[in-house]
Amino acid sequence: MDKIIAGADYCGMTASVICLVHCIGTPLFLILFPMLGLAEGDEFLHRVMAILVVVPALLAILPGFKKHRNRSVLLTGSAGLVCFISSVLFIGPRYGEVAELVFATIGGLLLFMTHFRNHRFCRRCINGTGR
């Protein structure tokens, strides 16, 4: 179980960074997407990225919390997931790409921080240095 949590944390950190790069880079590449014929795939890309962010978070944060019982990890992870999912499903379609970008970036940063802290707390439990 420890390897699953650690692997999910690493996957989650990687997915969060990829998401952040996508969010920050999107304004730069927005002009190129239609010229390359990628405008139609944008929603598909968002769905894939959402899965790549949400699944590792669920596989790491909940089992990690059961292990180390640090509520701040659970709270920041939940806030990051809510912020990220809301940005893709509700905020973007209703308020536009800029609002989606802001909230997805905040959610991605919260999730990255959560995975990093979750990994550290789980390692402390394994090494016996406390919760």
C-alpha positions in Angstrom: 0.0 0.0 0.0 2.9 2.4 0.8 4.2 2.0 -2.8 0.8 2.7 -4.2 0.5 5.9 -2.2 4.1 7.0 -3.1 3.5 6.2 -6.8 0.2 8.1 -6.8 1.9 11.1 -5.1 4.6 11.1 -7.8 2.0 10.8 -10.6 -0.1 13.5 -9.0 2.8 15.9 -8.7 3.8 15.2 -12.3 0.2 15.6 -13.5 -0.2 18.9 -11.5 3.0 20.3 -13.1 1.9 19.3 -16.6 -1.5 20.9 -15.9 0.2 24.1 -14.7 2.5 24.2 -17.7 -0.6 23.7 -19.9 -2.5 26.5 -18.1 0.4 28.9 -18.3 1.4 28.0 -21.8 -2.2 28.1 -23.2 -2.3 31.8 -23.8 1.0 31.5 -25.7 -0.2 28.6 -27.9 -3.8 29.7 -28.3 -3.0 31.3 -31.6 -1.3 28.2 -32.9 -4.0 25.7 -32.0 -6.5 26.6 -34.8 -3.6 26.7 -37.3 -2.6 23.2 -36.3 -6.2 21.9 -36.2 -6.1 21.3 -32.5 -8.9 23.6 -31.4 -11.5 20.7 -31.5 -9.4 18.5 -29.3 -9.2 21.0 -26.5 -12.2 19.6 -24.6 -10.8 16.1 -25.0 -7.4 17.3 -23.7 -9.1 18.9 -20.7 -11.0 15.7 -19.8 -7.8 13.6 -20.1 -5.8 16.0 -18.0 -8.6 16.1 -15.4 -8.5 12.3 -15.1 -4.7 12.5 -14.9 -5.0 14.9 -12.0 -8.0 13.5 -10.1 -7.2 9.8 -10.1 -3.7 10.1 -8.5 -5.1 12.5 -6.0 -7.7 10.1 -4.9 -5.3 7.2 -4.8 -2.8 9.1 -2.7 -4.5 11.6 -0.5 -7.2 9.5 1.1 -5.0 6.4 1.9 -2.2 8.8 3.0 -4.6 10.6 5.3 -5.6 7.2 6.8 -1.9 6.6 7.5 -0.7 9.9 8.9 -3.9 11.5 10.0 -2.8 15.0 9.1 -6.0 17.0 8.4 -4.2 19.8 6.6 -3.3 17.4 3.8 -6.9 16.3 3.5 -8.2 19.9 3.5 -5.7 21.3 1.0 -6.2 18.3 -1.2 -10.0 18.6 -1.1 -9.7 22.4 -1.8 -7.4 21.7 -4.7 -9.7 19.1 -6.2 -12.8 21.2 -5.8 -11.0 24.2 -7.3 -9.6 22.2 -10.2 -12.8 20.3 -11.1 -14.9 23.4 -10.7 -12.6 25.3 -13.1 -12.9 22.7 -15.8 -16.6 21.8 -15.4 -18.3 25.0 -14.3 -16.1 28.1 -14.2 -14.6 27.8 -17.7 -17.9 27.2 -19.5 -19.7 29.9 -17.6 -17.0 32.7 -17.2 -14.5 31.9 -19.9 -10.9 30.7 -20.3 -9.2 33.3 -18.2 -11.3 32.4 -15.1 -10.8 28.7 -15.8 -7.0 29.4 -16.1 -6.9 31.2 -12.8 -8.9 28.5 -10.9 -7.2 25.6 -12.5 -3.8 27.1 -11.7 -4.8 27.6 -8.0 -6.2 24.0 -7.9 -3.0 22.6 -9.5 -0.8 24.4 -7.1 -2.8 23.2 -4.1 -2.7 19.7 -5.4 1.0 19.8 -6.0 1.6 21.1 -2.5 -0.7 18.5 -1.1 1.0 15.6 -2.9 4.4 16.8 -1.8 3.3 17.1 1.9 1.4 13.8 1.8 4.5 12.1 0.5 6.6 13.6 3.3 4.1 12.6 6.0 3.8 9.1 4.7 7.6 8.7 4.6 7.8 9.8 8.2 5.2 7.1 9.2 7.3 4.5 7.3 10.6 5.7 9.0 8.9 5.8 12.4 9.6 9.4 13.0 6.1 10.2 14.0 2.9 11.4 12.4 
